[in-house]
């Protein structure tokens, strides 16, 4: 790559728990000799995804090429955080061949896409593609909205009223900005769920989009890298619910960090998280747990009532053996006291 050529950037977006970090982990490991850099944006102060990816660093994507921006949406803090971060990555020697940007699950991709028009970076990078991940099982069940059946019934009874929720708007904006949709966790959805998810996506998109099925983040990098979309030149063709607004906020969502000591039984913690998710108020739980007598750290990932755990790495000698979980919910449904009690009692 010559110094005069633009560095391609792939934006990886998608709703909470869709599998963005798992995909980027796979792309790092299967880089095909590309020198990669990664920007990962978290919602909330507890960084989880960036730590996971740094643990997967390889020579073509060393830890210093992986930058985490926590507690602030990069599309809302362009001048302060995003532009300087991109400039730092472009100044690396050797310079990255490709930059991956993982947005938070609540991010609207279009404001971020507009940032690539900034003079400081426009001549040096191009948006190779916007990849939107959609959880097949969740989409098929309408989990991006609190109660899709009730919404449809209300629309049918009074079509003049817009009953869309913030969650559905996030989902629709992520699809509207996409060059490709990756349908994830297809093994959990099954054939009927996959068909239902495809139907939902087709109904929500204004233009035909390639939809590719995927399990555990495994996909040939050639499918998602090298699209050549130059998406920064096609902003007008990617409609958003927030078009015409100077900025957008994430006041509809909030998070709380629950911090406590070692746990005795991982199954008990998983059950508590599952019960919490069954109430419908909690969207996402992620973090780490310290299990008594275990030298390995337990990674916790949950979407609604679906909980997954596994031991990811040994505890380092310089870090406290603590359990730390970030819980994300719609603001008017977040009850920090009840959440802490549910997870720690």
Secondary structure, DSSP 8 states (H G I E B T S, - for coil): --TTS-EEEEEEEESTTSSHHHHHHHHHHT-TT--EEEEEE-SSS---HHHHHHTT-BTTB-GGGEEEE-SS-TTT-IIIIIHHHHHHHHTSSS--SEEEEE--TT--HHHHHHHTTSHHHHTTEEEEEEEEEEEHHHHHTTTTSS-HHHHHHHHHH-TTS----HHHHHHHHHHHT-SEEEEE-HHHHHHHHHHHHHHHHHHH-SS--EEEE-BTTB--HHHHS-----GGG-GGGS--TTTT-S----TTEEEEEEEE--BS-HHHHHHHHHHHHHTSSEEEEEEEEEBTT-SEEEEEEEETTEEEEEEEEE--TTS---EEEEEEEEGGG--HHHHHHHHH-
